[in-house]
């Protein structure tokens, strides 16, 4: 019987989806997982790791829910951010705290704090970060130089941002139509992060849209909107070099090579990326989006599952592959800051500027975790619809935030 058990192959199953976690094109979405599986199987003869390929990201949450209901979930799987709290609360996810604390080949401290916090529930760890992306500000260096404006430092403020936008927004050819602008695609969601706004209670049952910091953010957006005189700036304006600033998630920055290459080839303007401007009550920070993986609480091979989870989410080899095989970044600080990572990234970097990963690391070190309760996306969509009308002047600002807070709270408490 013992000989039979020794010869019997153990199967571990992994739950992943096809495509990018950041909703950008991804041609090799299984590369990191497959490389981790290959290393893991080589280290553990007699263990076979399998996964179902072809599950689209938009279908994955439903697929996983069905597997969990049937008791057929994988041993290790990607946990959708909006489902994390629910799965942790219902006991579907294995508490990883003791595994990590007792493993001498593991350290929680290597991860960026916001990335690690993304996998915590009620003070315990139920997921490990796989990859993360912050948001940075793209700067048209050529446009600023033409206007005699220095590139802002990484400690710049909302006021600096607003003043530059006012200075560069103009009709450059004298035909009476504005054709140069301060920004494209900067919105209130970025402003609240950089002004230290807490939009929701941790459990997602209440919102704080009427706070003084939120009021500062909306008033700032009104000023920005007025600086561009209500003109709707487009992606084409940006592509043609007519816009000074545009925020990019790190994944967009890496994916949309047509932007920087088109810029380099046709519009010939130089560009760089810096931190987001800080609000009066905030700092030059970014929200950090993080992809998580966890372990099934029902796994029959928990020790092996932990080692597999670690191979995918923690092993330096896996983390470094994030720089060459995905549009995200490693969640491990030491991997991002390694000289080898800078060299790898530089070799694959888009555009005419070589981004310094140390600056990106600073952004990630101080980043803010994005909420991930079940109704978050819908609440933000509702808030966005209302706030856009306020920012564009369709709805008066007076009492609008109190009204919005009541509406969002009513939705959250359904």
N, C-alpha and C positions, 0 to 999 in steps of 0.2 A: 504493500500500500504506500509506504514512504517513497519507494523508488518511483511509483506511478506519479505521486504528487510532485516529485522533483522533475519528472520529465514533462509534466503537464504544462502547456503554455498558458501563461496568464495574459488576459487581454485587458488593456486600459483603453477607454474611449475618450476622445477629445471633442468638444463642441465648439466649432468656429463657423464663421460665415464667409462668403466670397465677397471681395471688394474691400474698400477702405472704410475704416471707422469714422473718417472725417468727411465723408460724402464727396470725395474727389476721385478721379480715375486711378485705378490701381491694377496693373497688369500681372502682378505676381503675389497675390494676397496670401498664398499658403507658404511662401518661401521660408519665413522665420519658423513657423510651426514644423514644417517638414525637416528643416535642418536640426531643430531641437529633438524631434522624434528620432532621427538617425543617430544622433549622439547618445540619446537615452537608451535606445535599444542595444547599442554597442557596449554600453556600460552594464546593461542588465540582460544577459542572455536568458532566453526563456520568457521574456516579456514582449508582447506584440502590442503596438499602439496603433489605433485606427481612428479615422474621422470620416464624417459624411461630407463630401464636397458638393459644391453647387448651391448651397443654401444662401439666398440673397439676404443682404443686411435687413431689408425691409420686411422679410418673412421670418427672420431668425427668432425674434422675441416670441412669436406665436408657436414656432416649431419647438422651442425650448419649453414653453409652458405646457404644451401637449406631452412632451417627454416626461416632465416632472409629474404631471397628473397621472400618467401611466406607470410611474416608478421606473422609467427607462432612461433617465437622464444620464449623460456622459459622466465619467469620473471627474474630469476636469473640463471646464467650459468658460467661454466668454460670458460675462454677466452684463446685460444691457444696463446702462446707467439708470434709466427710469424704473427698472425692475429690482435694482439692488436692495433697497430698503425692505421691500415686500418679501423678497426671498430670504433675506437675513432674519427678518422678524418671524417668518413662518417656520424657520428651522431647516430650510432646504439647503442652506450653505453651511459647510463645515467651518467651525471656528478655527482659524489658523494660528491664533495667538501662541498657544503652547508649542505647536510645531516649530514656529519661528524662534521662539525663546529658547527652546532646547536644542536646536540645530547649531552646532558649532561652526558649520560652514555657511551660516546665514547671518545677515545683520540688517535690521530694519533701517538703520541710520544711513545706508547708502542711497536710499530713495529721496527724492524731493518731498518735502513735507506735504504739500497740497496733493501730490500724486498718491502718497501713502494714505492720507486722510480719506481719499475717495473710496478706499476699500474698508473703511471702519464703520461700524454700526454699534451704538451703545457702548463705546469705549473698547470694543474688541475688533480684531482684524478678521474679515470674512472674504477678502479679495486681495490679490497682489496686482499692482499696476504693471501693464505690459508696455505701453507707450503713451506719450502725452504730447499735446501741442498748446503753446501759448499764442497770444495775439500780439503782433508788433506793428509799428507804423512805418509804412513805405514812404520815402521822401524823394521827390524829384529834385535832385541836386542842381541840375542845369537850370531849371526854372527859378529856383531861389537865387542862384548866382547871377542870373540875368537881372533880377530885381535888386541885387546888392544886399541880399539877406543871408546871414550865416546859417548853416545847418544847426538846428537846436541841439543842445546837449541832452544827455539821457535824464537830466533832472528838470526838464522844461515843464511848464505849467499850462493850464487851460488858457490863462491870459496870454501867454506867449503864442499859443496855437491860434487864438482868436485874432490877435493883432496881425499875425502873418497872413491869415486868411483874408482879413480886411485889406491888407496892402496889395496882395497879388490878384484879388478879384477885380477884373477890369475889362474894358473893350480895347484890345491891343491894336486893332486895325482901323479904328475910327468909323466903323459902319453903324454905330449905335446899338450893337448887340454884344452882350458880354461873351467873351470867348476864352477867358482864363479864370481859373477858380482855385479856391483854397483847399477844398477837400471833396472826396467822393466816398460814400459808404461808411462814414463815421456816424454812429447812432447813439441813442440814449443808453443802450445796453452796455456799451463801452464806457460811457460817462459814469454810470453808477458804480462800476468796478473801481474806477480811478478816483472816485470821491468817497470811498468807504461806505457805500450804501448797503445796508442789509435789507434785501427786499422781502424775504420770507422768514417766518419762524422755522426752526430746524425740522419740525415734523410736517411742514407744508400745510398747516391748517389755518394759517393767518398770514397776512401781508402787511408791509409797512410803506406803502406807496405815498403816504401823506407826510413822511418824515422831512425834517428840515434839509437834510443832505440830498434827498430826492428832489426837493424843490430847487436847490442850487443847480442840480444836474439839468433839470428841465429848462430853467431860465438860461443856462449856458447854451443849450441846444437851440433855444429861441434866438439868441444872439448870433450863433453860427448860421442859422437859417437866414437871418436878416443880412448877414455879411455877404451872402451870395444872392441877395435881393430876390429870394424866392425861386431862383432859377433851378430847374431840375438837372443836375449834373449827371452825365451818363458814363458808362464804362468806355465808350468810344472817346469821350473827352480825355479820360485818363490814358488810354492807349496812345493817343496822339500827343501826349506830353503837355496837356493844357491844365493839369491839376497838380497842386503841390503835395498833397498828402492823401494816402489811402491806407486804411488798416488791412492787414492780411493775417489770417491764421498761418502758423508756420507751415501747415500742410498745403495751404493754397500757394504760399510763397514758393514751395518746392515743386508743386504740381504744374502750375500754370506757366510753364516755360515759354509758351507763346507770348506772354506779356513781356518778360524781360528780353527775350530774343527779338521780338518784334520791335521793342523799344530800341535795342542796340542796332538793329539792321535798318529800320526805317526812320524812326523819329530821332535817333541818336541823342538821347538824353541819359545822363548818368543818374544812378539812384543808389539809395542805401536804406537800411532799416534801423530804426531806433525804438526806444521804449515809448509807450503811450504817455501823453501829457497828464500831469497830476492835477486833480481838482483841489480846491481850497481846504477840503476836509479829508483828503486822501493822499495818494502817492502814485509814483510811476509804476504801477503794477498791472498785471494782466490776469484774466481768468485762465485757468488751466483745465483743458478738457483731457480726460484720461480714460483709457480703455483698460478694463479690469478682467481678470480671470479668477475663478474660484473653484472650490472642490465640492462635490456633492457630499452632503452629510450621510448619504446612504452608500457611499462607495465601499465595496468589499475589500479594497486594497489601499487603505488610506496612507500607509507609509510610502508605498510606491507612488501613489497619486501626488503626495506632497513633493516627492523628488522630481516627478514629471512637471508639476506646476512650477517648481523652482527652475527647472531646465529651460522652460519657455519664458518665464517672467524675470528671472534673476541672473541666470548665467551670463557673464560678460559677452560671450560669443553671440547669444541671442540679442542682447541689448545693442551690441554694435551693429548687427545686421539691420536694425531700425534705420540706420543712416544711409544704407545702400539699397535696401529692398522695400522700404515703406516711405511714406511722406511724413511720418511722425518722428518723434525724438525718443531716445532712451529715457526711461523714468529714473534711471540711476545717475546720480550726480557725477560720480567718479568716471563713468563711461563718457558722458557728455564732455567733460573737461579734459579728457585724455588727449595728448598730442596726436595719437594715432587717429582719434575721431575727427579732429580738426583737419587732418590730412585727407581722410576719407571723404569728409563733407566737402572740402574744397574741390576735390576731384569731380564731385557730382553736383556742385552748386550751380544753380541757374544764374543768368544775368552777368553784369559786368562788375559786380562788387563781390568780394569774398566776405561773407558774413562771419564775424567772430563768434564762435560758439560760446566763448566765455561770457559775452554780453547776453546771449540767449539763456545761459545758465543762471545769470543773475535774475533775469525775468522769471524763470521757473522757480528759483529758490524762494522768491517772495510772492509767488502767484497765489491767487484766490481760487478755492474750489467752487466749481459750478454746482448749484443745487441739483438734486436728482430724484426728488420725490415724484410720485406717479403723475400728478396733475401739473407738473412744472411747465412742460411745453405748451399745453393749452392755456394756462394762466398767462404765460409770457406773450402768446399770440393775441389774447384778448387785450392785454395791457398795451401791446404794440399798436393795435388798431386805434385805441383811444388816444394814446400819446402822440401818434403821428398827426392826428387832427389838431391837437393842441399846438404842437411844434410848428405846423404849417399855417397856423392862424385860423383854421376853420372853426375851432371851438375855443372860446376864451379861456385863459389860464386860470382865472379866479375860481377857486373851489373845485377845480377839475381833479386835483389829486385826492381830495377827500372822497369825491364821488367815485373815482376809480378804485380806491382802496375798499370801499363798501362793496362794489360790484365783484371785485376779485375775491374778497373774503366770503361773499355769498356763494361763489363758485367753489371755493376750496372746502367749504363746510357742507357741501351737498352729500 
